[in-house]
């Protein structure tokens, strides 16, 4: 079963995956995952929890970091990383899945603030 995630508002949906049903923002083409029935049940269970007030929570973003050999690509990657920092994201890890060759992913986090506007 495919589930789509909206990085703008945090909603998830099983619809067509082009536009978020909650905030009407376009959903990126790579913002989906295949779930088993058990994973879906776990997600529904976790979604029902009400967190105590004042408890810090985080949102995460993962971006593909291409290997850079050319100056233009290096400059683009630096600009991308800096723009994430300007939006309040903190780089917490660079991951390289096994069997991925030179592919790397940057994992970012920032404090989740309900009314945060860019």
C-alpha positions in Angstrom: 0.0 0.0 0.0 1.4 3.4 -1.0 1.2 6.3 1.4 2.0 9.9 0.5 3.5 12.4 3.0 3.2 16.2 2.8 6.4 17.9 4.0 4.7 21.2 4.4 2.0 20.3 7.0 3.0 16.7 8.0 -0.2 15.1 6.8 -0.3 11.7 5.1 -2.8 10.3 2.7 -3.5 7.4 0.4 -4.9 9.5 -2.4 -3.3 10.3 -5.8 -0.3 11.9 -4.1 -0.2 15.1 -6.2 -1.7 17.6 -3.8 -2.1 17.5 0.0 -5.7 17.1 1.1 -5.0 19.2 4.3 -3.0 22.2 3.1 -3.4 22.0 -0.8 0.3 22.2 -1.3 1.9 20.1 -4.1 3.4 16.8 -2.8 7.0 16.1 -4.1 7.2 13.1 -6.4 9.6 11.3 -4.0 7.5 11.9 -0.9 5.9 8.4 -0.6 6.5 5.0 0.9 5.1 1.5 0.5 3.6 0.2 3.8 2.6 -3.2 5.0 -0.7 -3.7 6.8 1.2 -4.0 10.1 3.2 -0.7 9.5 -0.1 1.0 8.7 -1.6 -0.2 11.9 1.4 1.1 13.8 1.2 4.5 12.1 -2.6 4.8 12.9 -1.8 3.8 16.5 0.9 6.4 16.8 -1.2 9.1 15.1 -3.9 8.8 17.9 -1.5 9.8 20.7 -1.9 13.3 22.2 1.5 14.6 23.3 1.7 16.5 26.6 1.9 20.2 26.3 5.4 21.7 26.1 7.0 18.4 25.0 9.6 19.2 22.3 9.0 17.5 19.0 11.0 17.4 15.8 10.4 17.2 12.1 12.8 15.6 9.8 13.8 16.1 6.1 16.0 13.9 4.0 17.6 15.1 0.8 19.8 13.4 -1.8 23.4 14.6 -1.8 24.9 13.9 -5.1 28.7 13.3 -5.4 30.3 16.6 -6.6 33.1 16.7 -9.0 32.4 19.9 -10.8 32.5 23.4 -9.4 28.9 24.1 -10.4 27.6 21.1 -8.7 29.7 21.8 -5.6 28.4 25.3 -5.5 24.8 24.0 -5.9 25.2 21.5 -3.0 26.7 24.3 -0.8 23.8 26.6 -1.6 21.3 23.8 -0.9 22.9 23.0 2.5 23.0 26.7 3.4 19.4 27.3 2.4 18.3 24.4 4.7 20.1 26.1 7.5 18.5 29.4 6.8 15.1 27.7 7.1 15.9 26.4 10.5 17.1 22.9 9.6 20.1 21.3 11.3 22.2 18.7 9.5 22.2 15.7 12.0 23.6 12.9 9.8 24.9 11.9 6.4 23.7 8.4 5.5 25.0 6.0 2.9 22.7 3.0 2.4 24.5 -0.2 1.7 24.7 -1.2 -1.9 24.1 2.5 -2.9 27.6 3.2 -4.3 28.4 6.8 -3.9 24.9 7.9 -3.1 24.5 9.9 0.2 21.6 11.4 2.0 21.6 14.3 4.3 19.2 14.0 7.3 18.0 17.3 8.8 15.9 18.1 11.8 14.2 21.2 13.2 11.9 21.9 16.1 8.3 21.4 15.2 6.3 24.6 15.8 2.6 24.5 14.9 2.4 28.0 13.5 5.9 28.3 12.0 5.9 30.3 8.8 8.9 30.5 6.4 
